[in-house]
Amino acid sequence: MIEKIISHIEHEIDFKKKNTIRLFHGRGRTFRGLEHINIDYFIPVIVIYLYQKETDDWLNRLGSKLRKIPAIADKLECIVIQKRYLTSHSLTVVYGSLPRQVYVEENELKYQIKLGSTQNIGFFPDMKNTRKWLIENGENKKVLNLFSYTCSLSVAAIKGKADTVVNVDMNSNFLTLGKKNHTINQVDPKKIKYLPHNIFKSWSKIKKLGYYDIIIIDPPFSQSGSFNFKRDYPKVISRIPQISAQTSQIIATLNHPLLDSSYLMDLFQHHCPQCLLIKKIPLPKEFPEKNPKQGLKVLLFNYQT
């Protein structure tokens, strides 16, 4: 099994690109027997995500093989493991030492990530094509970034020459890292606003800062005490006419293995029929999915009054 992972990395991964690299995407279920492992390379750190237990011997052999890949060996400083099958999501260093700061480079932009005790690192590599779309389509646009997390989509929109971006997330710690990401990329702070609020409790302020040419709806499936996907996603969609410019584009995501794109399309048809599906933004090729409905779904809609 280890040989299958190493062979894939050596023959399928283009190390000439400076982008964040998903070295191995077992969770896409295209590698039989390896559905429980993902591997990312945030130069100079490799992160191995385990969704079920493996022996220490197996992990040691995997780490040794990874360190010997020529395209990795000269830059690699650290290998860490995150055991996602455990309640605690802290990282275990199995090789080298973890740098104080680690950055992601993608499309000539940099994002700081957090490798530590939290489950998520502050950056989602599978949203790469969505960030690319914003770079290519953000010019002169006013953008609303709901559930903004650490603001990578905002940074991409500003890179695409957006006029302004309003970032909304109730977790102020995420927005603090988002501010750092804008600073790293030398963004004009006057173009960015941060609202550390529950969107339903600050809707009047969101409306006041509109109307928006691009609206991004990228919620967690469930956020304790604030957002429930099935209960609250329809509420957000139904309010699009209140905050949208006469013509706007809506980016909406769905990340649940038991719900496919048709679920989200039906929500829009029922709660905001003025939104028409333009296309599905594909996942990066580094994220192959045996069953596409089980992976991330990103849909682009056009809204017109």
C-alpha positions in Angstrom: 0.0 0.0 0.0 2.8 2.4 0.8 4.3 1.7 -2.6 1.0 2.7 -4.2 1.1 6.1 -2.4 4.8 6.8 -3.3 4.3 5.7 -7.0 1.3 8.1 -7.3 3.2 11.0 -5.8 6.3 10.4 -8.0 4.4 10.0 -11.2 1.3 12.2 -10.9 2.3 15.2 -8.9 3.8 18.2 -10.7 6.4 19.7 -8.2 7.3 22.5 -10.6 4.3 24.4 -9.6 4.5 26.5 -6.4 0.9 25.9 -5.5 -0.2 24.1 -2.3 0.0 20.4 -3.1 -2.4 17.6 -2.2 0.1 14.8 -2.5 -2.4 12.0 -2.0 -6.2 12.1 -1.8 -7.3 8.7 -0.4 -10.6 10.1 0.8 -11.8 10.4 -2.7 -12.0 6.5 -2.7 -10.1 6.1 -6.0 -7.3 4.2 -4.2 -8.8 1.0 -2.8 -7.6 0.2 0.7 -6.3 3.7 1.2 -9.6 5.6 1.8 -8.5 6.6 5.3 -5.5 8.7 4.4 -4.8 12.2 2.9 -1.4 13.8 2.5 -0.7 17.5 2.0 2.6 19.3 1.4 2.8 22.8 2.7 6.4 23.5 2.0 8.4 22.7 4.1 5.9 20.6 6.1 4.1 17.4 5.1 0.8 16.7 6.9 -0.6 13.2 7.0 -4.3 13.0 7.9 -5.4 9.6 9.2 -9.1 8.7 9.5 -8.4 5.3 11.0 -5.6 3.8 13.0 -2.3 2.7 11.4 0.6 1.0 13.2 3.7 3.1 14.2 5.8 0.8 12.0 3.6 1.5 8.9 3.7 5.3 9.5 7.5 5.2 10.0 8.0 3.4 6.7 5.7 5.8 5.0 7.6 8.8 6.4 10.9 7.3 5.4 9.7 6.8 1.8 8.3 10.3 1.6 11.6 11.8 2.7 13.4 10.0 -0.1 11.3 11.4 -3.0 13.8 13.7 -4.8 11.4 16.5 -5.4 10.6 16.6 -1.7 13.9 15.8 0.0 15.7 19.1 -0.5 12.9 21.3 1.1 11.3 19.0 3.6 11.8 20.0 7.3 9.0 18.3 9.1 6.4 15.6 8.9 3.3 15.7 11.2 0.4 13.4 11.6 -3.2 14.3 12.5 -5.3 11.4 13.7 -8.8 12.6 12.7 -10.4 9.4 14.1 -9.6 10.6 17.6 -11.5 13.3 19.6 -8.3 15.3 19.9 -7.1 16.7 16.6 -3.7 17.8 17.7 -0.7 17.2 15.5 2.1 14.7 16.3 5.6 15.5 14.9 7.2 12.4 13.6 10.1 13.9 11.7 12.1 17.1 12.1 10.7 20.2 14.0 7.6 22.3 13.2 8.5 25.8 11.9 7.0 28.7 13.9 5.2 29.9 10.8 4.0 28.0 7.8 2.6 29.5 4.6 0.7 28.3 1.6 1.6 29.7 -1.8 -1.1 29.6 -4.5 -1.7 31.7 -7.6 1.0 34.1 -6.6 -0.7 34.7 -3.2 0.4 33.6 0.3 -1.7 32.4 3.2 -0.6 31.7 6.7 -1.9 28.4 8.2 -2.1 27.1 11.7 -0.6 23.7 12.5 -1.5 22.9 16.0 -4.3 21.7 18.2 -7.3 22.6 16.0 -8.8 20.3 13.4 -8.6 22.7 10.6 -5.4 24.5 9.5 -7.1 27.7 8.3 -7.0 26.9 4.6 -8.9 24.5 2.3 -6.8 23.4 -0.7 -9.9 22.0 -2.5 -11.2 25.6 -3.0 -8.3 26.4 -5.2 -10.4 26.7 -8.4 -12.9 28.9 -6.6 -10.1 31.3 -5.6 -8.9 31.2 -9.2 -12.4 32.1 -10.4 -12.5 35.1 -8.0 -9.1 36.3 -9.3 -10.4 36.1 -12.9 -13.8 37.6 -12.2 -13.5 40.0 -9.3 -12.6 43.2 -11.1 -14.7 46.2 -10.0 -17.0 44.0 -8.0 -18.4 44.5 -4.5 -18.1 41.1 -2.8 -19.8 39.6 0.3 -18.0 36.7 1.8 -20.3 34.9 4.2 -18.7 32.3 6.6 -15.4 33.8 5.6 -13.2 31.7 7.9 -9.6 33.0 7.4 -10.6 35.0 4.3 -8.6 33.2 1.5 -11.5 33.9 -0.9 -11.4 37.6 0.1 -7.7 37.8 -0.6 -8.3 36.1 -4.0 -11.1 38.6 -4.9 -8.9 41.6 -4.0 -6.1 40.0 -6.2 -8.8 40.0 -8.9 -9.2 43.8 -8.4 -12.5 43.8 -6.5 -13.5 47.2 -5.2 -14.4 46.0 -1.7 -15.0 42.8 0.2 -17.1 42.3 3.3 -16.0 39.3 5.4 -18.5 37.8 7.9 -17.6 35.1 10.4 -18.7 34.8 14.0 -15.3 33.5 15.0 -13.1 36.5 15.6 -9.9 34.3 15.8 -10.5 33.3 12.2 -10.9 36.9 11.1 -7.7 37.8 12.9 -5.8 35.3 10.8 -7.8 36.6 7.8 -6.5 40.1 8.5 -2.9 38.7 8.6 -3.5 37.1 5.2 -4.6 40.4 3.7 -1.5 42.1 5.2 0.8 39.4 3.9 -0.5 40.1 0.4 -0.2 43.9 0.8 -3.9 44.5 0.4 -5.3 48.0 0.8 -7.0 47.7 4.2 -9.6 50.3 3.2 -11.0 47.8 0.7 -11.8 45.2 3.4 -14.4 45.0 6.2 -14.6 42.4 8.9 -17.9 41.6 10.7 -17.3 39.1 13.6 -20.9 38.3 14.0 -23.6 35.7 13.5 -25.0 36.6 10.1 -28.6 36.4 11.2 -27.9 38.9 14.1 -26.1 41.4 11.9 -28.2 41.2 8.8 -29.1 44.8 8.8 -25.4 45.8 8.8 -24.7 43.4 5.9 -27.6 45.0 4.0 -26.3 48.5 4.7 -22.9 47.7 3.3 -24.5 46.2 0.1 -25.5 45.9 -2.7 -23.2 43.1 -3.8 -22.1 41.9 -7.2 -20.6 38.6 -5.9 -22.0 36.8 -2.9 -20.1 33.8 -1.5 -22.0 31.3 0.7 -19.5 28.8 2.1 -21.0 27.5 5.4 -19.9 24.7 7.6 -22.5 21.9 7.6 -23.1 22.5 11.3 -21.7 25.0 13.7 -22.7 24.5 17.3 -25.1 27.2 18.5 -25.1 29.3 15.4 -25.7 27.5 12.1 -27.5 24.4 11.1 -27.2 23.5 7.4 -30.7 22.2 6.8 -32.4 24.8 9.0 -30.4 27.9 8.1 -29.1 27.5 4.5 -32.6 28.1 3.1 -32.8 31.3 5.2 -29.6 32.7 3.7 -30.7 31.9 0.1 -34.1 33.5 0.6 -32.4 36.7 1.6 -30.3 37.1 -1.5 -32.7 39.6 -3.2 -32.3 41.9 -0.1 -28.6 42.3 -0.6 -27.9 41.6 -4.2 -27.2 44.1 -7.0 -29.6 43.9 -9.9 -27.4 41.3 -11.5 -25.0 39.3 -9.4 -23.2 36.0 -9.2 -23.6 33.6 -6.3 -21.0 31.1 -5.2 -22.6 28.4 -3.0 -20.9 25.3 -1.6 -22.1 22.0 -0.2 -19.7 19.6 1.6 -21.6 16.6 2.8 -21.1 13.0 1.6 -24.8 12.1 1.5 -26.0 15.2 -0.4 -25.3 15.9 -4.0 -25.5 19.1 -6.1 -29.2 18.6 -6.8 -29.9 19.2 -3.1 -28.4 22.7 -3.3 -30.0 23.4 -6.7 -33.4 22.5 -5.3 -32.9 24.9 -2.4 -32.1 27.8 -4.8 -35.1 26.9 -7.0 -37.5 26.9 -4.0 -36.1 29.8 -2.0 -34.7 32.1 -4.7 -35.9 31.1 -8.2 -34.3 34.3 -9.6 -30.9 32.4 -9.3 -30.1 30.3 -12.3 -27.3 27.8 -12.3 -24.4 28.8 -14.5 -22.0 26.0 -13.9 -20.3 23.8 -11.3 -16.8 24.9 -10.4 -14.7 21.7 -10.6 -12.4 20.5 -7.9 -8.7 20.6 -8.6 -7.3 17.5 -10.3 -5.4 16.6 -7.1 -8.9 15.8 -5.6 -10.2 12.8 -7.6 -13.5 11.5 -6.4 -14.9 8.0 -7.2 -18.3 9.4 -6.4 -18.5 13.2 -7.0 -21.4 13.7 -4.8 -19.4 12.7 -1.8 -16.8 15.4 -2.2 -17.1 19.2 -2.1 -19.6 20.7 -4.5 -19.2 24.4 -5.6 -22.0 25.9 -7.7 -22.1 29.2 -9.5 -25.5 30.9 -9.9 -26.5 34.1 -11.7 -29.1 36.3 -9.9 -31.1 38.8 -11.9 -34.1 40.8 -10.8 
